[in-house]
Amino acid sequence: MLSTPLLPAHQKERAKLVEFAGWLLPLHYGSILDEARTVRTRCGLFDVSHMGRLVVKGPTAATALDQLLTQPVASLAVGQVRYGFLCNERAGIIDDLTVARLAEHEFLLVVNAGRRQEDLQWLQHHLPSAVSVEDQTVTTAMLAVQGPDAIAVVDKLADGEEKPGSLKRFRAGFFSLCGVRCLVSRTGYTGEDGVEIVCPAEAADTVWSALRAEGVSPCGLGARDILRVEAGFCLYGHELDDTTTPAEANLLRFVALEKPFLGREALLAQ
């Protein structure tokens, strides 16, 4: 079983740990309902390091990803994030994910923990040799700070004049937080405002401890599930799988049918 770099912090907080998608993760730190209410009213802190982080690079990375993902990739501006699907030839959803353009020829795909290996193999098989895919899940950590107070709290940790609060929704950028260079995106899985933070694995405890020092409460998988259901967000393996198409899931708003992608013909026929 895999564990995140923050396992010692969870143990110190006396979290109830459970297995999820091959990872040992906190279910709650005392009360699932209290944690959900904290995110809705103030601010909550999640360790989401189990989410897969795949970096795709190459001079033709944008056009190659465009052929695989249901959302346009080549038209993304640097720092822009989109949510979409990776589909098979039958239009079944292999995974739902976010894609962020980090540079002209570099993209970050955040995928589901239970689909990381399948996604990696699928991309390696379908992308041209000039485009590389690197799995950075183990070498990095990912934290989510969610709730009405999230932006103000994260801005307090920012070094210098550039603040994550300057980001619009579904935008991302690099910031220094408590001395750690982090990729911060104004995204989340709770229905609240907030950010997701990717940092080096060895610096995860520094960022976590700084947020805890600001009074941000840790939250586990239980609260995360309540929050995403209330917000109407799908979870892969529950509402989505590789036999379900975006049309059947009522998620065609995340599909650009006007562009080619793997599974498009099957989806049009459906």
Solvent accessible surface area in square Angstrom, and as a share of the most:
residue,aa,sasa,rsa
1,M,151,0.68
2,L,77,0.38
3,S,55,0.35
4,T,6,0.03
5,P,52,0.33
6,L,1,0.01
7,L,31,0.15
8,P,89,0.56
9,A,12,0.09
10,H,1,0.00
11,Q,100,0.45
12,K,179,0.76
13,E,52,0.23
14,R,215,0.79
15,A,14,0.11
16,K,106,0.45
17,L,48,0.24
18,V,41,0.23
19,E,96,0.43
20,F,73,0.30
21,A,44,0.34
22,G,32,0.31
23,W,10,0.04
24,L,50,0.25
25,L,1,0.00
26,P,3,0.02
27,L,47,0.23
28,H,41,0.18
29,Y,40,0.15
30,G,58,0.56
31,S,43,0.27
32,I,53,0.27
33,L,99,0.49
34,D,81,0.42
35,E,13,0.06
36,A,8,0.06
37,R,137,0.50
38,T,12,0.07
39,V,0,0.00
40,R,71,0.26
41,T,85,0.50
42,R,132,0.48
43,C,8,0.05
44,G,0,0.00
45,L,0,0.00
46,F,3,0.01
47,D,9,0.04
48,V,1,0.01
49,S,1,0.01
50,H,3,0.01
51,M,32,0.14
52,G,0,0.00
53,R,1,0.01
54,L,0,0.00
55,V,4,0.02
56,V,0,0.00
57,K,86,0.36
58,G,11,0.10
59,P,97,0.61
60,T,63,0.37
61,A,0,0.00
62,A,13,0.10
63,T,84,0.49
64,A,12,0.09
65,L,0,0.00
66,D,21,0.11
67,Q,91,0.41
68,L,10,0.05
69,L,2,0.01
70,T,0,0.00
71,Q,29,0.13
72,P,35,0.22
73,V,0,0.00
74,A,45,0.35
75,S,76,0.49
76,L,5,0.02
77,A,60,0.46
78,V,95,0.55
79,G,14,0.14
80,Q,29,0.13
81,V,8,0.05
82,R,55,0.20
83,Y,48,0.18
84,G,2,0.02
85,F,0,0.00
86,L,0,0.00
87,C,0,0.00
88,N,10,0.05
89,E,100,0.45
90,R,160,0.58
91,A,1,0.01
92,G,2,0.02
93,I,0,0.00
94,I,10,0.05
95,D,0,0.00
96,D,14,0.07
97,L,4,0.02
98,T,33,0.19
99,V,1,0.01
100,A,8,0.06
101,R,26,0.10
102,L,30,0.15
103,A,41,0.32
104,E,109,0.49
105,H,83,0.37
106,E,46,0.21
107,F,0,0.00
108,L,12,0.06
109,L,0,0.00
110,V,20,0.12
111,V,1,0.00
112,N,22,0.11
113,A,11,0.09
114,G,46,0.44
115,R,46,0.17
116,R,23,0.08
117,Q,90,0.40
118,E,78,0.35
119,D,0,0.00
120,L,23,0.12
121,Q,114,0.51
122,W,54,0.19
123,L,0,0.00
124,Q,105,0.46
125,H,146,0.65
126,H,62,0.27
127,L,15,0.07
128,P,61,0.39
129,S,125,0.81
130,A,63,0.49
131,V,11,0.06
132,S,62,0.40
133,V,24,0.14
134,E,91,0.41
135,D,43,0.23
136,Q,46,0.20
137,T,2,0.01
138,V,100,0.58
139,T,89,0.52
140,T,19,0.11
141,A,0,0.00
142,M,5,0.02
143,L,0,0.00
144,A,1,0.01
145,V,0,0.00
146,Q,1,0.00
147,G,0,0.00
148,P,74,0.47
149,D,63,0.33
150,A,0,0.00
151,I,26,0.13
152,A,64,0.50
153,V,20,0.11
154,V,0,0.00
155,D,32,0.17
156,K,142,0.60
157,L,17,0.09
158,A,10,0.08
159,D,69,0.36
160,G,59,0.57
161,E,168,0.75
162,E,119,0.54
163,K,71,0.30
164,P,0,0.00
165,G,24,0.23
166,S,81,0.52
167,L,23,0.11
168,K,151,0.64
169,R,113,0.41
170,F,68,0.28
171,R,88,0.32
172,A,9,0.07
173,G,18,0.17
174,F,91,0.38
175,F,17,0.07
176,S,44,0.29
177,L,0,0.00
178,C,42,0.25
179,G,63,0.61
180,V,17,0.10
181,R,161,0.59
182,C,1,0.01
183,L,13,0.06
184,V,0,0.00
185,S,17,0.11
186,R,39,0.14
187,T,6,0.03
188,G,26,0.25
189,Y,46,0.17
190,T,0,0.00
191,G,51,0.49
192,E,38,0.17
193,D,49,0.25
194,G,0,0.00
195,V,0,0.00
196,E,23,0.10
197,I,0,0.00
198,V,21,0.12
199,C,3,0.02
200,P,51,0.32
201,A,19,0.15
202,E,151,0.68
203,A,15,0.11
204,A,0,0.00
205,D,76,0.39
206,T,66,0.38
207,V,0,0.00
208,W,6,0.02
209,S,54,0.35
210,A,20,0.15
211,L,0,0.00
212,R,75,0.27
213,A,90,0.70
214,E,71,0.32
215,G,57,0.55
216,V,3,0.02
217,S,38,0.25
218,P,13,0.08
219,C,1,0.01
220,G,3,0.03
221,L,28,0.14
222,G,10,0.09
223,A,0,0.00
224,R,21,0.08
225,D,61,0.31
226,I,51,0.26
227,L,0,0.00
228,R,12,0.04
229,V,86,0.50
230,E,112,0.50
231,A,38,0.29
232,G,57,0.55
233,F,78,0.32
234,C,25,0.15
235,L,31,0.15
236,Y,30,0.11
237,G,57,0.55
238,H,129,0.57
239,E,83,0.37
240,L,0,0.00
241,D,53,0.27
242,D,55,0.28
243,T,106,0.62
244,T,27,0.16
245,T,10,0.06
246,P,0,0.00
247,A,36,0.28
248,E,104,0.47
249,A,21,0.17
250,N,121,0.62
251,L,12,0.06
252,L,77,0.38
253,R,165,0.60
254,F,52,0.22
255,V,16,0.09
256,A,9,0.07
257,L,56,0.28
258,E,141,0.63
259,K,24,0.10
260,P,80,0.50
261,F,13,0.05
262,L,44,0.22
263,G,8,0.07
264,R,58,0.21
265,E,121,0.54
266,A,34,0.26
267,L,9,0.05
268,L,84,0.42
269,A,91,0.71
270,Q,113,0.50
